[in-house]
Amino acid sequence: MKNIIQNINKAFDHRIRLGIMSILMVNESADFTTLKELLGVTDGNLASHAKALESEEYIAIEKQFIGKKPNTSYKATKLGKKAFQEHIEALEKLIKKN
């Protein structure tokens, strides 16, 4: 029997990472404040989970200034979209197995 959880991606096993990717899959990009408010997380939590996704090359982080205020925006990469879609498909197959 084939391992039914082999395609579940460990990078998305935390609810915050799952939330970040879910938001970025349906939006071209999202800024730090928007993600923080939608996910209800602290600055540190969001930053550390975003960094983990960036290190996997699943999201791109762009830092800039708007006027004198710093602005950080996040965007899912092509690799990230593909990996997340495969993760969702693996979860769907797992649910259908039972």
C-alpha positions in Angstrom: 0.0 0.0 0.0 1.3 3.4 -1.0 2.0 5.8 1.9 -1.1 8.1 1.9 0.7 11.0 3.6 3.8 11.1 1.4 2.7 14.2 -0.5 1.7 16.2 2.5 4.3 19.0 2.6 5.9 19.6 6.0 6.4 23.3 5.1 2.6 23.8 5.4 2.0 21.8 8.6 1.6 24.8 10.8 -1.6 26.7 10.7 0.1 30.1 10.2 2.0 28.9 7.2 -1.2 27.3 5.9 -3.0 30.6 6.4 -0.3 32.6 4.7 -0.3 30.4 1.6 -4.1 30.3 1.5 -4.3 34.1 1.5 -1.5 34.4 -1.2 -3.1 31.7 -3.4 -6.2 33.9 -3.9 -4.5 37.3 -3.8 -1.7 38.5 -6.0 0.1 39.8 -2.9 -0.6 40.8 0.7 1.2 43.2 3.0 2.4 42.5 6.5 -0.4 44.3 8.2 -3.1 42.6 6.2 -1.7 39.1 6.9 -1.2 39.9 10.6 -4.9 41.0 10.9 -6.4 38.2 8.8 -4.4 35.5 10.7 -4.6 37.1 14.1 -0.9 36.6 14.9 1.9 38.6 16.5 4.6 40.4 14.4 7.2 37.9 15.5 5.0 34.8 14.6 4.2 36.2 11.2 7.8 37.2 10.5 9.2 33.8 11.5 6.7 31.7 9.5 7.0 34.0 6.5 10.8 33.5 6.7 10.4 29.8 6.8 8.2 29.9 3.6 10.7 32.2 2.0 13.6 29.9 2.7 11.7 27.1 0.9 11.3 29.6 -2.0 7.5 29.3 -1.7 7.0 33.0 -1.1 8.8 36.2 -2.2 9.2 39.0 0.3 9.6 42.6 -0.9 10.5 45.4 1.5 10.1 49.0 0.4 9.2 52.4 1.8 5.9 54.1 1.1 6.7 57.7 2.0 8.7 57.3 5.2 6.9 54.1 6.3 8.3 50.7 5.7 6.1 48.3 3.8 6.6 44.6 3.5 4.6 42.6 0.9 4.4 38.9 0.3 3.7 37.0 -2.9 3.5 33.3 -3.6 6.1 32.1 -6.1 5.4 29.7 -9.0 7.1 27.0 -7.0 5.1 27.8 -3.9 1.8 27.7 -5.7 2.6 24.3 -7.2 3.8 22.9 -3.9 0.7 24.3 -2.1 -1.7 22.9 -4.7 0.0 19.5 -4.4 -0.3 19.7 -0.6 -4.1 20.4 -0.9 -4.5 17.6 -3.4 -2.7 15.2 -1.0 -5.0 16.3 1.9 -8.1 15.8 -0.3 -6.9 12.3 -1.2 -6.3 11.5 2.4 -9.8 12.6 3.3 -11.4 10.6 0.5 -9.5 7.4 1.7 -11.5 7.3 4.9 
